[in-house]
Amino acid sequence: MALIKIDAARRIGSVDKNIYGGFVEHLGRCIYGGIYEEGSPLSDEHGFRKDVMEAVQALHLPILRWPGGNFVSGYHWTDGIGPVDRRPRQLELAWHSVESNRFGTDEFMRYCEVMNIEPYICVNMGTGTMDEARSWVEYCNGTGDTYWANLRRQNGHPEPYNVKYWGLGNEMYGSWQIGRLSAEDYVKKAREFAKVMKWTDPSIQLVGCGETGWTEWDQTVIAGLAPLIDYYSLHLYTGSDDYYSNVLAPALVDFALESCRATIDRVRFNQQISHPIHIAYDEWNVWFRQRSAESALEERYNLADALAVSSYLNSFVRHSDTVKMANLAQLVNVIAPIFTSKEGLFLQTIYHPLRLYAEQMQEVTLDVHVDCKQLTLTADQERSRGSNSIAALGPFKALDVTVTSDPDGHELAIAVVNRDLEQDHTTTIQFADPATITRGQVYEVNATDPSSTNSFEQPDAVIVQERQLELEGGNLTYTFPAHSLTILRLHME
Ligand code: AHR
């Protein structure tokens, strides 16, 4: 019998809603044909796909990163403003396509306004200059009688957009990046960008460009940018056709967050920096089957992928004192939870945990003790897409658990990913304080086969099953089925 012990007094941190954020890049059918399709009978007067908006709304997306991704390192934002028919069509080098610039800053801001989502803009530190970056801040946030603020007014938006979050470039360490930099060169360049962007609007929050969280790049960049940044970004993509390699890979998130947190703490102490530097996991997902640019990265997800996504979310919740923003890469069609055609859409398996966590998990993370079967994975067994073997991070608990409560401790949400492929786990759930559970609700994501996939033909192969929890007084015992996500929502008196 497994055991989950919960002590409501042991609070780890408050969950920032921004961990349920998203990301849209000018890549494949993410924007054009995804969130934006002018002239479609499914779109509104702005060209926004209404069916997509409805699906996005149910995800309670608090924040959206744009316009890239690799795309941003060749993007000149001024190409995307003003009359649409005069915007240049540009050769796009990150994904070897043509960018029509029909969707630009004002369209993105309108989307965020209509959807009540906080915008997060990443600036071009590849081919872009610091003057372009700071004038983008002025265009969005300027209130004075200045050229860029006036241009925004002329383009139909008298009020400033007040974009708070700005990223200092994307993956500038990568050989695939336009304008790749060494860590030292990135620090030099980013300092100047940061300086002029903050001079333009001191209220903005800056996100430094991180790698995985455990590399030399991360050490150098955190040390070099700590006085100037409010967030440090990390990226992680995992995935494998091997069930255990896939569902256990998000252990890398715990490793990354703990390593990176240690570096940030050390740098803040050594440099006596008093402002906090939080982690923004601003790209993360399962991504491995459709890797080539030709396939436009239109990944199809199965139940095992949904369990991996659940474990990513568990790691963010577990480290809620450190990670204050996370952006699933991406939102529609491209490695995404929502998949469209010209006629409609279906929800991928990974959509369901994303919606459930945003909807059901509460504001405070509680520490939790879990005693259960351990799973091991050897480097030989592991078949992962990248070079980071997770075998050394094991053994892994079969039950990956997080617990959250509301500030008063009356509402509890317990998220349990049972990663065991074969075995159900009957579990005692114990509370440190005597408390009576007066109501309980169960949300379960599962299917008979972990390779079950949703599609236009079978949109409901993997969905959320919801039912009332049957309570029988005393301690709670619950059986978590093999290869499933369960969220237990409890009301306590
Ligand atoms: O999300 C797809 C790509 O993955 C992004 O453009 C890039 O930042 C990362 O390598």
Residues whose N, C-alpha, C, O or C-beta is under 5 A from the ligand:
A	BS01	AHR	G69 N70 F71 E171 A329
